[in-house]
Amino acid sequence: MFQVMQGVIVTNEALEHHGQAGYVTKAVDEYDKTSKVLVRMDSDNEEYEFDQTDIRAL
């Protein structure tokens, strides 16, 4: 489950934003395991979609 404004970090080493932090801009319910999470990255202030398995909460 990810909540709006929750800090996250990209953990998938194969992604361009690996190791970078941002915050969630679109919430995902704890029972929804397939929706993408919308994250605004701190590095460039742009929003990107990530699989839930590609990020973790800070």
Steps between C-alpha positions, in 0.01 A plus 500: 500500500628844410347827619513846344806698614673185628873504441630214284822385338543312173654159573502334156860514377388469137317834508646840414389644836652222714604632841313827459230621736166665440148510638174335403247720316234232440398264781478122459269293721656220706287241317601626154819317405501577126454878461798719427610759754540860384814655652638854470878465506704742713779509240306656212153577645336283230238229557565139400301177532662207676392146575438456871788251517746759361474737796499485878390740772758715674 
